Amino acid sequence: MNRRSALTLSLTALAMPARAQQNWPERTVTMVVPAPPAGGTDLVARLYSDLLSQELGQQVIVDNKGGGNGNVGTAVVARARPDGYTVLMQYSAYHAANPALIRNLNWSPDDFAGVAMGAVAPHVIVIARKVPADNLKDFIAYAKANPGKLNFASVGQGSVPHLGGVLLNKAAGIDLVHVPYKGAGPATADLVAGQVELLIVTPPSVSAHIRSGAVKALALASEARHPAFPDIPTTAEAGLPGFILDGWFALFVPGGTPQPIVDRLNTAMRKIAKMDITRERANQLGTVLKDWTPAEMDKFARSEVAAWGQVIRDNNITMD
């Protein structure tokens, strides 16, 4: 092979990735959800997937890979080729808490690049009907009068509701006992039955029970009231300023994915988030949409890993 031929081949090899980026996507994109169908992560993924298919001109399929507290699906994407054809709709507890909760984790938050925020889910503080309190101040007073005698449910060890209960104990100076459940369904059922006194969870899990009066909503742990629940005060309005608890669902790609692909995904996600149909559905789910760049998403995700890791270490929380 002569020098000119070798140079031509080298230039062709360099140009091929650029063309691939320019023409992306040329086939189906798989959006991995590291959780079973019908949960919050799955609902947000499906909020975007069909519309993403239209925006990108190729089918975007949702692939549920639950198991291992989110680690099975997350690891699949961490090991995937960084070519934009395998993406991750991630839940905040998996991304931000698991690295501190689980030893020898087979992936790291650094394995991913942030693309866009899918939705933020503020949490609502609800109590059983049997509890003699109708607002957050009265509940805190009741809990202080009964230290160690009241229980708070969570949707699982290390979940955002679990960590939120720990933070509520600290912020309010109370001593609620943690009772972990395997999901929002059984936790909510026991709250309605009066087997536990308090649950902090995203609104879709308890909205019907709030409206029926089966449970009492004390406050939304958010900076603003949600339009789907205008009568529920924020924690600041209810007398506990600074207690903010959000779960979130965000799109990530494997680290090293070319920036033009990341940018195109981000543009499509943000366009979809501005559509009326998306906003209406997000409101029904009790979630909030954010118009963030990839850099903003990355910065936020890193801050969440640091913040929740500190909470977990400070409170000696484990998956045991």
C-alpha positions as CSV (number, residue, x, y, z in Angstrom):
1,M,0.0,0.0,0.0
2,N,1.4,3.4,-1.0
3,R,1.5,6.4,1.2
4,R,-1.4,8.1,-0.6
5,S,-3.6,5.1,-0.2
6,A,-2.7,4.8,3.5
7,L,-3.6,8.5,4.0
8,T,-6.9,8.0,2.2
9,L,-7.9,5.1,4.4
10,S,-6.9,7.0,7.5
11,L,-9.0,10.0,6.5
12,T,-11.9,7.7,5.6
13,A,-11.7,6.0,9.0
14,L,-11.8,9.4,10.7
15,A,-14.8,10.6,8.6
16,M,-17.0,7.5,9.2
17,P,-17.8,8.4,12.9
18,A,-18.7,11.9,11.9
19,R,-21.1,10.7,9.2
20,A,-22.6,8.2,11.6
21,Q,-23.2,11.1,14.1
22,Q,-24.7,13.2,11.3
23,N,-27.1,10.5,10.2
24,W,-28.0,9.3,13.7
25,P,-30.4,7.5,14.2
26,E,-30.4,5.1,11.4
27,R,-32.2,2.3,13.3
28,T,-34.2,1.6,16.4
29,V,-33.2,3.3,19.7
30,T,-33.7,1.3,22.9
31,M,-34.7,3.2,26.0
32,V,-33.8,1.0,29.0
33,V,-36.0,1.3,32.1
34,P,-34.3,-0.3,35.1
35,A,-37.6,-1.0,36.7
36,P,-40.8,-3.1,36.0
37,P,-43.7,-1.8,33.9
38,A,-46.3,0.6,35.4
39,G,-44.0,2.3,37.9
40,G,-42.9,5.9,37.9
41,T,-39.8,5.4,35.8
42,D,-41.8,3.4,33.2
43,L,-44.6,5.9,33.1
44,V,-42.2,8.8,32.4
45,A,-40.3,6.7,29.8
46,R,-43.6,6.1,27.9
47,L,-44.5,9.7,28.3
48,Y,-41.6,10.5,25.9
49,S,-40.9,7.3,23.8
50,D,-43.6,7.5,21.1
51,L,-43.1,11.3,20.6
52,L,-39.3,10.7,20.5
53,S,-39.9,8.2,17.7
54,Q,-41.7,10.9,15.7
55,E,-39.0,13.5,16.5
56,L,-36.1,11.3,15.6
57,G,-37.6,9.5,12.6
58,Q,-36.8,6.1,14.1
59,Q,-38.7,3.9,16.6
60,V,-37.8,4.4,20.2
61,I,-38.7,1.2,22.2
62,V,-39.0,0.9,26.0
63,D,-37.1,-2.1,27.4
64,N,-37.9,-2.8,31.0
65,K,-35.0,-4.5,32.7
66,G,-36.0,-4.5,36.4
67,G,-34.1,-6.2,39.2
68,G,-31.3,-5.6,41.7
69,N,-32.8,-2.3,43.0
70,G,-32.4,-0.8,39.5
71,N,-28.9,-2.1,39.0
72,V,-29.6,-4.7,36.3
73,G,-30.9,-2.3,33.7
74,T,-28.5,0.5,34.7
75,A,-25.5,-1.8,34.3
76,V,-26.7,-2.8,30.8
77,V,-26.6,0.8,29.6
78,A,-23.3,1.5,31.4
79,R,-21.7,-1.3,29.3
80,A,-23.5,-0.4,26.0
81,R,-21.7,1.1,23.0
82,P,-21.7,4.9,23.3
83,D,-23.4,5.3,19.9
84,G,-26.8,6.7,21.0
85,Y,-28.8,3.5,20.3
86,T,-29.0,2.4,23.9
87,V,-30.2,5.1,26.4
88,L,-31.3,5.0,30.0
89,M,-34.4,6.5,31.6
90,Q,-33.1,6.6,35.2
91,Y,-34.8,7.0,38.6
92,S,-33.0,9.3,41.1
93,A,-32.8,6.8,43.9
94,Y,-31.0,4.3,41.7
95,H,-28.6,6.9,40.3
96,A,-27.9,9.0,43.4
97,A,-28.4,6.6,46.3
98,N,-27.2,3.2,45.1
99,P,-23.6,4.1,44.8
100,A,-23.5,4.9,48.5
101,L,-25.9,2.1,49.5
102,I,-24.3,-0.9,47.7
103,R,-20.8,-2.1,47.9
104,N,-19.0,-3.3,44.8
105,L,-21.6,-1.8,42.5
106,N,-20.9,-2.8,38.9
107,W,-21.5,0.6,37.5
108,S,-20.8,4.2,38.5
109,P,-22.6,7.5,37.9
110,D,-19.4,8.5,36.0
111,D,-20.3,5.9,33.4
112,F,-23.1,8.1,32.1
113,A,-23.6,11.5,30.5
114,G,-26.8,13.4,31.3
115,V,-29.1,14.3,28.4
116,A,-32.3,15.8,29.8
117,M,-34.7,15.8,32.7
118,G,-37.7,13.7,32.0
119,A,-39.8,14.8,35.0
120,V,-39.4,15.8,38.6
121,A,-41.8,14.3,41.1
122,P,-42.4,16.2,44.4
123,H,-43.3,14.0,47.3
124,V,-46.4,14.4,49.4
125,I,-46.6,13.7,53.2
126,V,-49.7,11.7,54.0
127,I,-51.0,10.2,57.2
128,A,-53.5,7.6,58.2
129,R,-57.0,8.7,59.1
130,K,-56.7,7.4,62.6
131,V,-53.9,9.8,63.4
132,P,-55.3,12.7,65.5
133,A,-53.8,15.5,63.4
134,D,-55.1,17.4,60.4
135,N,-52.0,19.5,59.6
136,L,-48.3,19.1,59.7
137,K,-47.7,21.1,62.8
138,D,-50.2,19.0,64.8
139,F,-48.7,15.8,63.5
140,I,-45.2,16.9,64.6
141,A,-46.5,17.8,68.0
142,Y,-48.3,14.4,68.2
143,A,-45.1,12.6,67.1
144,K,-43.0,14.4,69.7
145,A,-45.4,13.3,72.4
146,N,-45.1,9.7,71.2
147,P,-41.4,9.1,70.4
148,G,-40.6,5.7,68.8
149,K,-44.3,4.7,68.8
150,L,-45.3,5.9,65.3
151,N,-44.2,4.3,62.0
152,F,-43.4,5.7,58.6
153,A,-43.7,3.4,55.6
154,S,-41.4,3.5,52.5
155,V,-41.5,1.9,49.1
156,G,-38.2,0.1,49.9
157,Q,-34.9,0.3,51.8
158,G,-32.8,3.2,50.4
159,S,-35.7,4.6,48.3
160,V,-36.4,8.4,48.2
161,P,-39.4,7.9,50.6
162,H,-37.1,6.1,53.0
163,L,-34.5,8.8,52.9
164,G,-37.2,11.4,53.1
165,G,-38.5,9.9,56.3
166,V,-35.0,10.0,57.8
167,L,-34.7,13.6,56.9
168,L,-38.2,14.4,58.3
169,N,-37.2,12.9,61.6
170,K,-34.2,15.2,61.7
171,A,-35.9,18.3,60.4
172,A,-38.9,18.0,62.7
173,G,-37.0,16.6,65.7
174,I,-39.2,13.5,65.9
175,D,-38.6,9.7,66.1
176,L,-40.7,7.8,63.5
177,V,-39.8,4.1,63.0
178,H,-39.1,3.0,59.4
179,V,-41.1,0.1,58.0
180,P,-39.9,-0.7,54.4
181,Y,-42.3,-2.2,51.8
182,K,-41.7,-3.7,48.4
183,G,-43.3,-0.9,46.4
184,A,-45.8,1.9,46.8
185,G,-48.9,-0.4,46.5
186,P,-48.4,-2.4,49.7
187,A,-47.1,0.7,51.6
188,T,-50.2,2.7,50.6
189,A,-52.5,-0.2,51.4
190,D,-51.2,-0.4,55.0
191,L,-51.4,3.3,55.4
192,V,-55.1,3.2,54.4
193,A,-55.6,0.3,56.8
194,G,-54.0,2.3,59.6
195,Q,-51.1,-0.2,60.0
196,V,-48.6,2.6,59.6
197,E,-49.0,6.3,60.5
198,L,-47.2,8.2,57.8
199,L,-45.9,7.8,54.2
200,I,-43.9,10.1,52.0
201,V,-44.5,9.3,48.4
202,T,-45.1,10.7,44.9
203,P,-48.7,12.0,44.4
204,P,-49.9,9.4,41.8
205,S,-49.6,6.6,44.3
206,V,-52.0,8.2,46.8
207,S,-54.0,10.8,44.8
208,A,-57.2,8.7,44.7
209,H,-57.0,8.0,48.5
210,I,-56.4,11.7,49.2
211,R,-59.5,12.7,47.1
212,S,-61.6,10.0,48.8
213,G,-60.5,11.0,52.3
214,A,-59.0,7.6,53.0
215,V,-55.7,9.3,54.0
216,K,-54.9,12.9,55.0
217,A,-52.4,14.9,53.0
218,L,-50.4,17.2,55.2
219,A,-48.0,18.9,52.8
220,L,-46.2,18.7,49.5
221,A,-42.4,18.7,50.0
222,S,-41.9,21.2,47.2
223,E,-41.2,24.8,46.7
224,A,-44.6,25.4,45.0
225,R,-48.0,23.9,45.1
226,H,-48.9,21.5,42.3
227,P,-51.8,22.4,39.9
228,A,-53.2,18.8,40.2
229,F,-53.4,19.2,44.0
230,P,-54.0,23.0,44.6
231,D,-55.3,22.4,48.2
232,I,-52.2,20.7,49.5
233,P,-49.9,23.3,51.1
234,T,-46.1,23.2,50.6
235,T,-44.0,22.2,53.6
236,A,-43.0,25.8,54.0
237,E,-46.6,26.9,54.2
238,A,-47.3,24.0,56.6
239,G,-44.6,25.1,59.0
240,L,-41.5,23.1,57.9
241,P,-39.5,25.4,55.6
242,G,-36.6,23.9,53.8
243,F,-37.9,20.4,53.7
244,I,-37.9,19.7,50.0
245,L,-38.0,16.1,48.6
246,D,-38.1,15.4,44.9
247,G,-37.7,12.2,43.0
248,W,-36.7,12.6,39.4
249,F,-36.6,10.6,36.2
250,A,-33.9,11.6,33.7
251,L,-32.5,10.5,30.4
252,F,-28.8,9.4,30.3
253,V,-26.5,7.9,27.7
254,P,-23.2,5.9,28.1
255,G,-20.3,8.2,28.7
256,G,-18.4,8.9,25.5
257,T,-21.5,9.2,23.4
258,P,-20.7,11.9,20.8
259,Q,-22.0,15.3,21.7
260,P,-24.0,15.9,18.5
261,I,-26.1,12.8,19.4
262,V,-26.5,14.0,23.0
263,D,-27.6,17.4,21.7
264,R,-30.1,16.0,19.3
265,L,-31.7,13.9,22.0
266,N,-31.8,16.9,24.3
267,T,-33.4,19.1,21.7
268,A,-36.1,16.4,21.0
269,M,-36.8,15.8,24.7
270,R,-37.1,19.5,25.4
271,K,-39.4,20.0,22.4
272,I,-41.6,17.2,23.6
273,A,-41.7,18.6,27.2
274,K,-43.2,21.8,25.8
275,M,-46.1,20.0,24.0
276,D,-49.6,20.4,25.5
277,I,-50.2,16.7,25.5
278,T,-47.0,16.1,27.5
279,R,-47.7,18.9,30.0
280,E,-51.3,17.6,30.6
281,R,-50.1,14.1,31.2
282,A,-47.2,15.2,33.5
283,N,-49.8,17.2,35.5
284,Q,-52.0,14.1,35.8
285,L,-48.9,12.2,37.1
286,G,-48.2,14.9,39.7
287,T,-44.9,15.7,38.1
288,V,-43.1,18.9,37.0
289,L,-41.1,19.3,33.7
290,K,-37.7,21.0,33.5
291,D,-36.2,22.7,30.4
292,W,-32.5,21.8,31.0
293,T,-29.5,21.5,28.8
294,P,-27.2,18.4,29.0
295,A,-24.7,20.5,31.0
296,E,-27.5,21.5,33.5
297,M,-28.6,17.9,33.7
298,D,-25.1,16.6,34.4
299,K,-24.4,19.2,37.0
300,F,-27.7,18.5,38.8
301,A,-27.1,14.7,38.7
302,R,-23.6,15.1,40.2
303,S,-24.9,17.3,43.0
304,E,-27.6,14.7,43.8
305,V,-25.1,11.9,44.0
306,A,-23.0,13.9,46.5
307,A,-26.0,15.1,48.5
308,W,-27.8,11.7,48.9
309,G,-24.5,9.9,49.5
310,Q,-23.9,12.3,52.4
311,V,-27.3,11.6,53.8
312,I,-26.8,7.9,53.6
313,R,-23.4,8.0,55.2
314,D,-24.4,10.4,57.9
315,N,-27.4,8.2,58.9
316,N,-25.6,4.8,58.4
317,I,-28.3,3.7,56.0
318,T,-27.7,0.3,54.3
319,M,-29.6,-2.1,52.0
320,D,-29.7,-4.7,54.8
